[in-house]
């Protein structure tokens, strides 16, 4: 088999693979958290779970699993077909939307919080217009000038961005939050002092901030009469 034929085979196989990778599936989930890792601006290379961008999200998934007060929140990750956003093709956005559709069939009528880093943050913010999405926690997101915000109306949006990030721009994230708020989102920017793009500096602060923000977005547990417990 030639290299071209192997690439075509890999692409065909990945196009039929599920976009949703479930990490924790309760019997009766009351909410779901969907994680979207980063990638590259342009790359048609297959995305693999051992790539550094994917590995960076694992501690957030584990921290979320430990913090869930009740065993009734579904945890899943988006499985990208390729590593890049790739301009107008927006491959990671398409995969995010596929994952949300798969999640809707798996757990109908369950509110979803998206947690995305870098390119995954951009995909999460774009995909947040889906009806089941309650909010977005964007970690050092890629927010180019002119990125759309209308889809965030009535959504909860919190952007965490380190002031030492040299890959994505915290000033653009601030501007994005301002525009999202104007468009009707309940949006906030949280600066992570000393934080870098890889979220390795002060990693515990990143994990705690992300988890606490997600838990604020997840609907509270209610008793049999509808009271909040």
Secondary structure, 3 states (H helix, E strand, C coil): CCHHHHHHHHHHHHHHCCCEEEEECCCCCCEEEEEECCCECCCCCECCCCCHHHHHHHHHHHHHHHHCCCCCEEEEEECCCECECCHHHCHHHHHHHHHHHHHHHHCCCCEEEEEEECHHHHHHHHHCCCCCEEEEEEECCCCCCCCCCHHHCCCEEEEEEECCCCCCCHHHHHHHHHHHHHCCCEEEEEEECCCCCCCCCCHHHHHHHHHHHHHHHCCCCECCCCCEC
